[in-house]
């Protein structure tokens, strides 16, 4: 594919993704299962011959971070749309996290957080921003546990939500800088290894609903 064909393919994929996202949000609002991603979105777009890859996968030694190399020449407009939308969702995540501190079981807040991470996962996956996609996916899965009542959104969960928001914001900020002409071609690395490990620990039940249940009162010793 040449650059023109790649751009046309990307626009077609974006339209498919937008239709799927509308259906997914409607299904989530109505309490139905979110539809699976269309097959057309599960395959990564092919880069033109000689162009740098959209994402470089080898992990470095910075807490398990993966380097992200942007292909701005072919994806500048799509990346700008993604950055604008991501900034809105990151701001909403911060507001929702503050509300969650007041009421950890509020269904509306939990659903809003889930949708924000779900949208960030979809957009980053569409653009093959794999480190962002993996982190957003794990955060989305964590929020799904809270929505199902399998995990209470206590302080540790809220801290992870905010730390995840900060990491995703670092990615978005660096993408925006490169779109503005600064340090283009420089791999973007945000340390996420420790954060992903913390999320995995919660998902595996090391901190579960039962962990927050009050301990039973000790039985009084029997009278002699």
C-alpha angles and dihedrals in degrees: 000000000000123000093268093052091047091052091050091049091049092051090050091050091048090055091050091048093048091053091048092048092053090051091046094051092047092049092048092049090051093047094249127133114276110248119247119259112271114259089244089066098048093072117073117237117258116246120225115263112277094015120123115257119262091238132015111217108196109111118230127211096263099110092301095307119161122220115241118205115191125217095211095164092067102027108034097119094045091047091051091052090048093049093050093049093042092053090055092050093046090054091049091050090057092051092046092049090056090051090048090058088062096046116012092186099051104133095201093055093045091050091048092052091047092052092049094053090041091055092047089050092051096047095045091046091050091053092042093242089153103178090052091044093053093049094046090047093054092046090049090052090050091052090049089059090054091049090053091050093243093117130031115226093237126156096288092053093047090049090053092048090053094043089049090050090052093050093048090047090055089055092048093047092052092046089051091049092053091047086055091055100261119134093341112187093025113128113247114226124182117176108241104149098099092043092052089050091053091050091049091051091055092045090053091056102254086134108031139157091271091057089068097047114112114259114249114259114260113256115252113249113258115258113254 
